[in-house]
Amino acid sequence: MKKIATVLVCVAVGVFLVWCPYLVSFYWLRILTNIFMFAILAQAINIIAGYVGYPAFGNVVFFGLGAYSTGILMVKFQTTFFTSVLVGIAICVLFTLLFGVPVLRLKGHYFAIATLGLNEATRAIVDNLSGLTGGGMGLSLPLRAGDIGANTRYFYFLFYGTMLLSILVTYLLSRSRFGYACRSIRSDEEAAEGMGINTTKYKTLAWMISAVLTGIAGSGYAYWMSYIEPGVVFDMTIAIKSFVMFLLGGAATVLGPIVGAFFVEAVSTLTWSHLLNYHTGTLGAIIILVVIFMPQGFISFIRQGFSFSTFVKKGKKKFSGREKRIEMA
């Protein structure tokens, strides 16, 4: 019954989102489009960090590569948007093949730092290739033909479709042999190797899938904003925000990153509009409370059965455990 209810709720939400462009204002459509974009990024991190257990903090490098691939091809070579997206996907795949094997030999925080280094190095290269990328002056993309309403709906459905694609990819991965191999690597990589699993192959493929989804989001962002610069598309704030969404929603779950993206962006929008001077502090406090009371994310909390008493018990258990540790210290 729970599975049937979940499917019905997801279908109802999906149908509602399809009709949203004809029901809400352009302001809310832009907010929803932004949520879809971050949901894609959070889902991409979920594949490499949630299922494989490798925290790719520098995954935003693929966002930047996708954005600049689209920008350069559309500006310098007058290609179509979808052609530039395909080229951006190919570049992200080549990037993971080139750096995946050596970087994925690192584990834990060493891998995280290596991905941060890759992002900063790529950002510096793009910044210095001013003849091709525009450098610090950025790159202006051609505007899409059509009025504001048509363009707003176009990018809304573009990111919505990509988000659905990321959900489908994650669902198929979670139910496949590939997904089970990724989980075994996350649990114990040495034991997985002992069982005959080619860990290098599965880690590289997982990072490649994550890179492709991130690159598509970057390409869509570049065309949507019609202007990009290295400091924006290689910004670590994007990676941090995506990681927060992924963790709040629930690691290694299909819908967790999507729920996390909707929660963080919705709360951020509400606090920004009603608590302008206390926006950052309020948002941070809400996230801290969620982490304390729901440490495994929204999806795990919902699966265990939501109730106010359970919520309070979890909080008391957390604080009592902390007090005991302080007394022992």
Secondary structure as a PSIPRED ss2 file (coil, helix, strand):
# PSIPRED VFORMAT (PSIPRED V4.0)

   1 M C   1.000  0.000  0.000
   2 K H   0.000  1.000  0.000
   3 K H   0.000  1.000  0.000
   4 I H   0.000  1.000  0.000
   5 A H   0.000  1.000  0.000
   6 T H   0.000  1.000  0.000
   7 V H   0.000  1.000  0.000
   8 L H   0.000  1.000  0.000
   9 V H   0.000  1.000  0.000
  10 C H   0.000  1.000  0.000
  11 V H   0.000  1.000  0.000
  12 A H   0.000  1.000  0.000
  13 V H   0.000  1.000  0.000
  14 G H   0.000  1.000  0.000
  15 V H   0.000  1.000  0.000
  16 F H   0.000  1.000  0.000
  17 L H   0.000  1.000  0.000
  18 V H   0.000  1.000  0.000
  19 W H   0.000  1.000  0.000
  20 C H   0.000  1.000  0.000
  21 P H   0.000  1.000  0.000
  22 Y H   0.000  1.000  0.000
  23 L C   1.000  0.000  0.000
  24 V C   1.000  0.000  0.000
  25 S C   1.000  0.000  0.000
  26 F H   0.000  1.000  0.000
  27 Y H   0.000  1.000  0.000
  28 W H   0.000  1.000  0.000
  29 L H   0.000  1.000  0.000
  30 R H   0.000  1.000  0.000
  31 I H   0.000  1.000  0.000
  32 L H   0.000  1.000  0.000
  33 T H   0.000  1.000  0.000
  34 N H   0.000  1.000  0.000
  35 I H   0.000  1.000  0.000
  36 F H   0.000  1.000  0.000
  37 M H   0.000  1.000  0.000
  38 F H   0.000  1.000  0.000
  39 A H   0.000  1.000  0.000
  40 I H   0.000  1.000  0.000
  41 L H   0.000  1.000  0.000
  42 A H   0.000  1.000  0.000
  43 Q H   0.000  1.000  0.000
  44 A H   0.000  1.000  0.000
  45 I H   0.000  1.000  0.000
  46 N H   0.000  1.000  0.000
  47 I H   0.000  1.000  0.000
  48 I H   0.000  1.000  0.000
  49 A H   0.000  1.000  0.000
  50 G H   0.000  1.000  0.000
  51 Y H   0.000  1.000  0.000
  52 V C   1.000  0.000  0.000
  53 G C   1.000  0.000  0.000
  54 Y C   1.000  0.000  0.000
  55 P C   1.000  0.000  0.000
  56 A C   1.000  0.000  0.000
  57 F C   1.000  0.000  0.000
  58 G C   1.000  0.000  0.000
  59 N C   1.000  0.000  0.000
  60 V H   0.000  1.000  0.000
  61 V H   0.000  1.000  0.000
  62 F H   0.000  1.000  0.000
  63 F H   0.000  1.000  0.000
  64 G H   0.000  1.000  0.000
  65 L H   0.000  1.000  0.000
  66 G H   0.000  1.000  0.000
  67 A H   0.000  1.000  0.000
  68 Y H   0.000  1.000  0.000
  69 S H   0.000  1.000  0.000
  70 T H   0.000  1.000  0.000
  71 G H   0.000  1.000  0.000
  72 I H   0.000  1.000  0.000
  73 L H   0.000  1.000  0.000
  74 M H   0.000  1.000  0.000
  75 V H   0.000  1.000  0.000
  76 K H   0.000  1.000  0.000
  77 F C   1.000  0.000  0.000
  78 Q C   1.000  0.000  0.000
  79 T C   1.000  0.000  0.000
  80 T C   1.000  0.000  0.000
  81 F H   0.000  1.000  0.000
  82 F H   0.000  1.000  0.000
  83 T H   0.000  1.000  0.000
  84 S H   0.000  1.000  0.000
  85 V H   0.000  1.000  0.000
  86 L H   0.000  1.000  0.000
  87 V H   0.000  1.000  0.000
  88 G H   0.000  1.000  0.000
  89 I H   0.000  1.000  0.000
  90 A H   0.000  1.000  0.000
  91 I H   0.000  1.000  0.000
  92 C H   0.000  1.000  0.000
  93 V H   0.000  1.000  0.000
  94 L H   0.000  1.000  0.000
  95 F H   0.000  1.000  0.000
  96 T H   0.000  1.000  0.000
  97 L H   0.000  1.000  0.000
  98 L H   0.000  1.000  0.000
  99 F H   0.000  1.000  0.000
 100 G H   0.000  1.000  0.000
 101 V H   0.000  1.000  0.000
 102 P H   0.000  1.000  0.000
 103 V H   0.000  1.000  0.000
 104 L C   1.000  0.000  0.000
 105 R C   1.000  0.000  0.000
 106 L C   1.000  0.000  0.000
 107 K C   1.000  0.000  0.000
 108 G H   0.000  1.000  0.000
 109 H H   0.000  1.000  0.000
 110 Y H   0.000  1.000  0.000
 111 F H   0.000  1.000  0.000
 112 A H   0.000  1.000  0.000
 113 I H   0.000  1.000  0.000
 114 A H   0.000  1.000  0.000
 115 T H   0.000  1.000  0.000
 116 L H   0.000  1.000  0.000
 117 G H   0.000  1.000  0.000
 118 L H   0.000  1.000  0.000
 119 N H   0.000  1.000  0.000
 120 E H   0.000  1.000  0.000
 121 A H   0.000  1.000  0.000
 122 T H   0.000  1.000  0.000
 123 R H   0.000  1.000  0.000
 124 A H   0.000  1.000  0.000
 125 I H   0.000  1.000  0.000
 126 V H   0.000  1.000  0.000
 127 D H   0.000  1.000  0.000
 128 N H   0.000  1.000  0.000
 129 L C   1.000  0.000  0.000
 130 S H   0.000  1.000  0.000
 131 G H   0.000  1.000  0.000
 132 L H   0.000  1.000  0.000
 133 T H   0.000  1.000  0.000
 134 G C   1.000  0.000  0.000
 135 G H   0.000  1.000  0.000
 136 G H   0.000  1.000  0.000
 137 M H   0.000  1.000  0.000
 138 G C   1.000  0.000  0.000
 139 L E   0.000  0.000  1.000
 140 S E   0.000  0.000  1.000
 141 L C   1.000  0.000  0.000
 142 P C   1.000  0.000  0.000
 143 L C   1.000  0.000  0.000
 144 R C   1.000  0.000  0.000
 145 A C   1.000  0.000  0.000
 146 G C   1.000  0.000  0.000
 147 D C   1.000  0.000  0.000
 148 I H   0.000  1.000  0.000
 149 G H   0.000  1.000  0.000
 150 A H   0.000  1.000  0.000
 151 N H   0.000  1.000  0.000
 152 T H   0.000  1.000  0.000
 153 R H   0.000  1.000  0.000
 154 Y H   0.000  1.000  0.000
 155 F H   0.000  1.000  0.000
 156 Y H   0.000  1.000  0.000
 157 F H   0.000  1.000  0.000
 158 L H   0.000  1.000  0.000
 159 F H   0.000  1.000  0.000
 160 Y H   0.000  1.000  0.000
 161 G H   0.000  1.000  0.000
 162 T H   0.000  1.000  0.000
 163 M H   0.000  1.000  0.000
 164 L H   0.000  1.000  0.000
 165 L H   0.000  1.000  0.000
 166 S H   0.000  1.000  0.000
 167 I H   0.000  1.000  0.000
 168 L H   0.000  1.000  0.000
 169 V H   0.000  1.000  0.000
 170 T H   0.000  1.000  0.000
 171 Y H   0.000  1.000  0.000
 172 L H   0.000  1.000  0.000
 173 L H   0.000  1.000  0.000
 174 S H   0.000  1.000  0.000
 175 R H   0.000  1.000  0.000
 176 S C   1.000  0.000  0.000
 177 R H   0.000  1.000  0.000
 178 F H   0.000  1.000  0.000
 179 G H   0.000  1.000  0.000
 180 Y H   0.000  1.000  0.000
 181 A H   0.000  1.000  0.000
 182 C H   0.000  1.000  0.000
 183 R H   0.000  1.000  0.000
 184 S H   0.000  1.000  0.000
 185 I H   0.000  1.000  0.000
 186 R H   0.000  1.000  0.000
 187 S H   0.000  1.000  0.000
 188 D C   1.000  0.000  0.000
 189 E H   0.000  1.000  0.000
 190 E H   0.000  1.000  0.000
 191 A H   0.000  1.000  0.000
 192 A H   0.000  1.000  0.000
 193 E H   0.000  1.000  0.000
 194 G H   0.000  1.000  0.000
 195 M C   1.000  0.000  0.000
 196 G C   1.000  0.000  0.000
 197 I C   1.000  0.000  0.000
 198 N C   1.000  0.000  0.000
 199 T H   0.000  1.000  0.000
 200 T H   0.000  1.000  0.000
 201 K H   0.000  1.000  0.000
 202 Y H   0.000  1.000  0.000
 203 K H   0.000  1.000  0.000
 204 T H   0.000  1.000  0.000
 205 L H   0.000  1.000  0.000
 206 A H   0.000  1.000  0.000
 207 W H   0.000  1.000  0.000
 208 M H   0.000  1.000  0.000
 209 I H   0.000  1.000  0.000
 210 S H   0.000  1.000  0.000
 211 A H   0.000  1.000  0.000
 212 V H   0.000  1.000  0.000
 213 L H   0.000  1.000  0.000
 214 T H   0.000  1.000  0.000
 215 G H   0.000  1.000  0.000
 216 I H   0.000  1.000  0.000
 217 A H   0.000  1.000  0.000
 218 G H   0.000  1.000  0.000
 219 S H   0.000  1.000  0.000
 220 G H   0.000  1.000  0.000
 221 Y H   0.000  1.000  0.000
 222 A H   0.000  1.000  0.000
 223 Y H   0.000  1.000  0.000
 224 W H   0.000  1.000  0.000
 225 M H   0.000  1.000  0.000
 226 S C   1.000  0.000  0.000
 227 Y E   0.000  0.000  1.000
 228 I E   0.000  0.000  1.000
 229 E C   1.000  0.000  0.000
 230 P H   0.000  1.000  0.000
 231 G H   0.000  1.000  0.000
 232 V H   0.000  1.000  0.000
 233 V H   0.000  1.000  0.000
 234 F C   1.000  0.000  0.000
 235 D C   1.000  0.000  0.000
 236 M H   0.000  1.000  0.000
 237 T H   0.000  1.000  0.000
 238 I H   0.000  1.000  0.000
 239 A H   0.000  1.000  0.000
 240 I H   0.000  1.000  0.000
 241 K H   0.000  1.000  0.000
 242 S H   0.000  1.000  0.000
 243 F H   0.000  1.000  0.000
 244 V H   0.000  1.000  0.000
 245 M H   0.000  1.000  0.000
 246 F H   0.000  1.000  0.000
 247 L H   0.000  1.000  0.000
 248 L H   0.000  1.000  0.000
 249 G H   0.000  1.000  0.000
 250 G C   1.000  0.000  0.000
 251 A C   1.000  0.000  0.000
 252 A C   1.000  0.000  0.000
 253 T C   1.000  0.000  0.000
 254 V C   1.000  0.000  0.000
 255 L C   1.000  0.000  0.000
 256 G H   0.000  1.000  0.000
 257 P H   0.000  1.000  0.000
 258 I H   0.000  1.000  0.000
 259 V H   0.000  1.000  0.000
 260 G H   0.000  1.000  0.000
 261 A H   0.000  1.000  0.000
 262 F H   0.000  1.000  0.000
 263 F H   0.000  1.000  0.000
 264 V H   0.000  1.000  0.000
 265 E H   0.000  1.000  0.000
 266 A H   0.000  1.000  0.000
 267 V H   0.000  1.000  0.000
 268 S H   0.000  1.000  0.000
 269 T H   0.000  1.000  0.000
 270 L H   0.000  1.000  0.000
 271 T H   0.000  1.000  0.000
 272 W H   0.000  1.000  0.000
 273 S H   0.000  1.000  0.000
 274 H H   0.000  1.000  0.000
 275 L C   1.000  0.000  0.000
 276 L H   0.000  1.000  0.000
 277 N H   0.000  1.000  0.000
 278 Y H   0.000  1.000  0.000
 279 H H   0.000  1.000  0.000
 280 T H   0.000  1.000  0.000
 281 G H   0.000  1.000  0.000
 282 T H   0.000  1.000  0.000
 283 L H   0.000  1.000  0.000
 284 G H   0.000  1.000  0.000
 285 A H   0.000  1.000  0.000
 286 I H   0.000  1.000  0.000
 287 I H   0.000  1.000  0.000
 288 I H   0.000  1.000  0.000
 289 L H   0.000  1.000  0.000
 290 V H   0.000  1.000  0.000
 291 V H   0.000  1.000  0.000
 292 I H   0.000  1.000  0.000
 293 F H   0.000  1.000  0.000
 294 M C   1.000  0.000  0.000
 295 P C   1.000  0.000  0.000
 296 Q C   1.000  0.000  0.000
 297 G C   1.000  0.000  0.000
 298 F H   0.000  1.000  0.000
 299 I H   0.000  1.000  0.000
 300 S H   0.000  1.000  0.000
 301 F H   0.000  1.000  0.000
 302 I H   0.000  1.000  0.000
 303 R H   0.000  1.000  0.000
 304 Q C   1.000  0.000  0.000
 305 G C   1.000  0.000  0.000
 306 F C   1.000  0.000  0.000
 307 S C   1.000  0.000  0.000
 308 F H   0.000  1.000  0.000
 309 S H   0.000  1.000  0.000
 310 T H   0.000  1.000  0.000
 311 F H   0.000  1.000  0.000
 312 V H   0.000  1.000  0.000
 313 K H   0.000  1.000  0.000
 314 K H   0.000  1.000  0.000
 315 G H   0.000  1.000  0.000
 316 K H   0.000  1.000  0.000
 317 K H   0.000  1.000  0.000
 318 K H   0.000  1.000  0.000
 319 F H   0.000  1.000  0.000
 320 S H   0.000  1.000  0.000
 321 G H   0.000  1.000  0.000
 322 R H   0.000  1.000  0.000
 323 E H   0.000  1.000  0.000
 324 K H   0.000  1.000  0.000
 325 R H   0.000  1.000  0.000
 326 I H   0.000  1.000  0.000
 327 E H   0.000  1.000  0.000
 328 M H   0.000  1.000  0.000
 329 A C   1.000  0.000  0.000
